[in-house]
Amino acid sequence: MRFKVLMLVMAFVVALPVAAMADFLEGKKSYDAKNWRRAIVQLRPLAEQGDARAMVLLGNMYAEGHGVGKDTTEAFLLYHRAAERNNADAMLATAALYQVGDGIPVNTRLAILWYERAAKLGHQTSAFFYATHMYQGSKGETFDIKPDHVTAYKWFRIAARGRGNPRLAKAADTMAERLRTQLHYNDVEVADREVAEWVPTDPRNLGPLPEEIVAADTPAPEEKSPEEKPAEQKPADGDAKPAPGQESKQEPKQEPGQDKAP
């Protein structure tokens, strides 16, 4: 009996992802067919259940106003939730919105960190944009990222190896070759070795989220102590006020030319 129950539980657990995959494929089919209303009905429940792929497609629909009112803030929230679940496409979208300030205030440093995070997962487009930022550097009020041409060369090389976008791969290869002529041969040799040995990072080893990194680097505002009341100044000895009833009588002021009475 216990064996039958165990087998039933295992069958149910295995069937869940299959059912979820089937539901997502139906939603994706409606999305590709531009049947926006049907896509929303199929994808929204999946997104609410934590399906990052459904979140990305819904985010696209909000970003572009397909089947819903255009709302880039809602799109950003959907992308960001999916990015937190290690969806590389969502990381790219999150980075792009941070970079241009659409649906969220501009934050170039967070954009770069999200590009880097997706690049580490092997996302070709993110690797290209991360390399571009490393090539040109970036400076803001709270950060100053110096150009790093060795790192840029490495990630252009990695982007050039990607097979998802041949045109992007060619552009990355062109940038890498241009940088090769500007770098010291030792740096090129080390970078080429790292590229040859590079493999995508296991999502479990990506470390803290970009927002957590920035928060940790940002000093907490100093608490202002309550303003102290100024100490009361004691009058000087000569300015001491006489006690009540002991006021000294002042001699009337004499006008010039008037003699005192004898």
Contacts in CASP RR format, 6 or more apart in sequence:
PFRMAT RR
TARGET T0000
AUTHOR 0000-0000-0000
METHOD contacts of the structure
MODEL  1
MRFKVLMLVMAFVVALPVAAMADFLEGKKSYDAKNWRRAIVQLRPLAEQG
DARAMVLLGNMYAEGHGVGKDTTEAFLLYHRAAERNNADAMLATAALYQV
GDGIPVNTRLAILWYERAAKLGHQTSAFFYATHMYQGSKGETFDIKPDHV
TAYKWFRIAARGRGNPRLAKAADTMAERLRTQLHYNDVEVADREVAEWVP
TDPRNLGPLPEEIVAADTPAPEEKSPEEKPAEQKPADGDAKPAPGQESKQ
EPKQEPGQDKAP
20 46 0 8 1.000
20 49 0 8 1.000
20 51 0 8 1.000
23 42 0 8 1.000
23 45 0 8 1.000
23 46 0 8 1.000
24 43 0 8 1.000
24 46 0 8 1.000
24 51 0 8 1.000
24 53 0 8 1.000
24 54 0 8 1.000
26 42 0 8 1.000
27 38 0 8 1.000
27 39 0 8 1.000
27 42 0 8 1.000
27 43 0 8 1.000
27 46 0 8 1.000
27 54 0 8 1.000
27 57 0 8 1.000
28 53 0 8 1.000
28 57 0 8 1.000
30 36 0 8 1.000
30 38 0 8 1.000
30 39 0 8 1.000
30 42 0 8 1.000
30 43 0 8 1.000
31 39 0 8 1.000
31 43 0 8 1.000
31 57 0 8 1.000
31 61 0 8 1.000
34 66 0 8 1.000
36 61 0 8 1.000
36 66 0 8 1.000
36 67 0 8 1.000
36 68 0 8 1.000
37 67 0 8 1.000
39 57 0 8 1.000
39 61 0 8 1.000
40 58 0 8 1.000
40 61 0 8 1.000
40 67 0 8 1.000
40 68 0 8 1.000
43 54 0 8 1.000
43 57 0 8 1.000
43 58 0 8 1.000
44 54 0 8 1.000
44 58 0 8 1.000
46 53 0 8 1.000
46 54 0 8 1.000
47 54 0 8 1.000
47 55 0 8 1.000
47 58 0 8 1.000
47 78 0 8 1.000
50 81 0 8 1.000
50 85 0 8 1.000
52 81 0 8 1.000
52 82 0 8 1.000
52 85 0 8 1.000
52 86 0 8 1.000
52 87 0 8 1.000
52 90 0 8 1.000
53 82 0 8 1.000
53 87 0 8 1.000
55 78 0 8 1.000
55 79 0 8 1.000
55 81 0 8 1.000
55 82 0 8 1.000
55 85 0 8 1.000
55 87 0 8 1.000
55 90 0 8 1.000
56 78 0 8 1.000
56 79 0 8 1.000
56 82 0 8 1.000
56 87 0 8 1.000
56 89 0 8 1.000
56 90 0 8 1.000
56 93 0 8 1.000
58 78 0 8 1.000
59 74 0 8 1.000
59 75 0 8 1.000
59 78 0 8 1.000
59 79 0 8 1.000
59 93 0 8 1.000
60 66 0 8 1.000
60 75 0 8 1.000
61 67 0 8 1.000
61 68 0 8 1.000
62 68 0 8 1.000
62 69 0 8 1.000
62 70 0 8 1.000
62 71 0 8 1.000
62 72 0 8 1.000
62 74 0 8 1.000
62 75 0 8 1.000
62 78 0 8 1.000
63 70 0 8 1.000
63 72 0 8 1.000
63 75 0 8 1.000
63 93 0 8 1.000
64 70 0 8 1.000
65 71 0 8 1.000
72 97 0 8 1.000
72 102 0 8 1.000
72 103 0 8 1.000
73 103 0 8 1.000
73 104 0 8 1.000
75 93 0 8 1.000
75 97 0 8 1.000
75 103 0 8 1.000
76 94 0 8 1.000
76 97 0 8 1.000
76 102 0 8 1.000
76 103 0 8 1.000
76 104 0 8 1.000
79 90 0 8 1.000
79 93 0 8 1.000
79 94 0 8 1.000
79 97 0 8 1.000
80 90 0 8 1.000
80 94 0 8 1.000
81 90 0 8 1.000
82 89 0 8 1.000
82 90 0 8 1.000
83 90 0 8 1.000
83 91 0 8 1.000
83 93 0 8 1.000
83 94 0 8 1.000
83 114 0 8 1.000
83 117 0 8 1.000
84 209 0 8 1.000
86 121 0 8 1.000
86 203 0 8 1.000
86 206 0 8 1.000
88 118 0 8 1.000
88 121 0 8 1.000
88 122 0 8 1.000
88 123 0 8 1.000
88 126 0 8 1.000
89 123 0 8 1.000
91 114 0 8 1.000
91 115 0 8 1.000
91 117 0 8 1.000
91 118 0 8 1.000
91 121 0 8 1.000
91 123 0 8 1.000
91 126 0 8 1.000
92 114 0 8 1.000
92 115 0 8 1.000
92 118 0 8 1.000
92 123 0 8 1.000
92 125 0 8 1.000
92 126 0 8 1.000
92 129 0 8 1.000
94 114 0 8 1.000
95 110 0 8 1.000
95 111 0 8 1.000
95 112 0 8 1.000
95 113 0 8 1.000
95 114 0 8 1.000
95 115 0 8 1.000
95 118 0 8 1.000
95 126 0 8 1.000
95 129 0 8 1.000
96 111 0 8 1.000
97 103 0 8 1.000
97 104 0 8 1.000
98 104 0 8 1.000
98 106 0 8 1.000
98 107 0 8 1.000
98 108 0 8 1.000
98 110 0 8 1.000
98 111 0 8 1.000
98 114 0 8 1.000
99 106 0 8 1.000
99 108 0 8 1.000
99 111 0 8 1.000
100 106 0 8 1.000
101 107 0 8 1.000
108 138 0 8 1.000
108 140 0 8 1.000
108 143 0 8 1.000
109 138 0 8 1.000
109 140 0 8 1.000
109 142 0 8 1.000
109 143 0 8 1.000
109 145 0 8 1.000
109 214 0 8 1.000
110 210 0 8 1.000
110 211 0 8 1.000
110 214 0 8 1.000
111 133 0 8 1.000
112 130 0 8 1.000
112 133 0 8 1.000
112 138 0 8 1.000
112 145 0 8 1.000
113 210 0 8 1.000
113 213 0 8 1.000
113 214 0 8 1.000
114 126 0 8 1.000
114 210 0 8 1.000
115 126 0 8 1.000
115 129 0 8 1.000
115 130 0 8 1.000
115 133 0 8 1.000
116 126 0 8 1.000
116 130 0 8 1.000
117 126 0 8 1.000
117 206 0 8 1.000
117 210 0 8 1.000
118 126 0 8 1.000
118 127 0 8 1.000
118 130 0 8 1.000
119 126 0 8 1.000
119 127 0 8 1.000
119 130 0 8 1.000
119 131 0 8 1.000
119 155 0 8 1.000
119 158 0 8 1.000
119 159 0 8 1.000
120 200 0 8 1.000
120 201 0 8 1.000
120 206 0 8 1.000
121 200 0 8 1.000
121 201 0 8 1.000
121 203 0 8 1.000
121 206 0 8 1.000
122 158 0 8 1.000
122 200 0 8 1.000
124 159 0 8 1.000
124 162 0 8 1.000
124 163 0 8 1.000
124 164 0 8 1.000
124 165 0 8 1.000
124 168 0 8 1.000
124 169 0 8 1.000
125 159 0 8 1.000
125 165 0 8 1.000
125 168 0 8 1.000
127 155 0 8 1.000
127 158 0 8 1.000
127 159 0 8 1.000
127 172 0 8 1.000
128 155 0 8 1.000
128 156 0 8 1.000
128 159 0 8 1.000
128 168 0 8 1.000
128 171 0 8 1.000
128 172 0 8 1.000
130 155 0 8 1.000
131 151 0 8 1.000
131 152 0 8 1.000
131 153 0 8 1.000
131 154 0 8 1.000
131 155 0 8 1.000
131 156 0 8 1.000
131 158 0 8 1.000
131 159 0 8 1.000
131 172 0 8 1.000
131 175 0 8 1.000
132 152 0 8 1.000
132 175 0 8 1.000
133 145 0 8 1.000
134 145 0 8 1.000
134 147 0 8 1.000
134 148 0 8 1.000
134 149 0 8 1.000
134 151 0 8 1.000
134 152 0 8 1.000
134 155 0 8 1.000
135 147 0 8 1.000
135 149 0 8 1.000
135 152 0 8 1.000
135 156 0 8 1.000
135 175 0 8 1.000
135 179 0 8 1.000
136 147 0 8 1.000
137 145 0 8 1.000
137 146 0 8 1.000
137 147 0 8 1.000
137 148 0 8 1.000
138 145 0 8 1.000
139 145 0 8 1.000
142 218 0 8 1.000
149 179 0 8 1.000
149 182 0 8 1.000
149 183 0 8 1.000
150 183 0 8 1.000
150 187 0 8 1.000
150 190 0 8 1.000
150 191 0 8 1.000
152 175 0 8 1.000
152 179 0 8 1.000
153 176 0 8 1.000
153 179 0 8 1.000
153 180 0 8 1.000
153 183 0 8 1.000
153 187 0 8 1.000
153 188 0 8 1.000
153 191 0 8 1.000
154 191 0 8 1.000
154 194 0 8 1.000
154 195 0 8 1.000
156 172 0 8 1.000
156 173 0 8 1.000
156 175 0 8 1.000
156 176 0 8 1.000
156 179 0 8 1.000
157 172 0 8 1.000
157 173 0 8 1.000
157 176 0 8 1.000
157 191 0 8 1.000
157 192 0 8 1.000
157 195 0 8 1.000
158 195 0 8 1.000
158 198 0 8 1.000
159 168 0 8 1.000
159 169 0 8 1.000
159 172 0 8 1.000
160 169 0 8 1.000
160 170 0 8 1.000
160 172 0 8 1.000
160 173 0 8 1.000
160 176 0 8 1.000
161 169 0 8 1.000
161 195 0 8 1.000
162 169 0 8 1.000
163 169 0 8 1.000
180 188 0 8 1.000
183 191 0 8 1.000
208 216 0 8 1.000
235 241 0 8 1.000
242 248 0 8 1.000
254 260 0 8 1.000
END
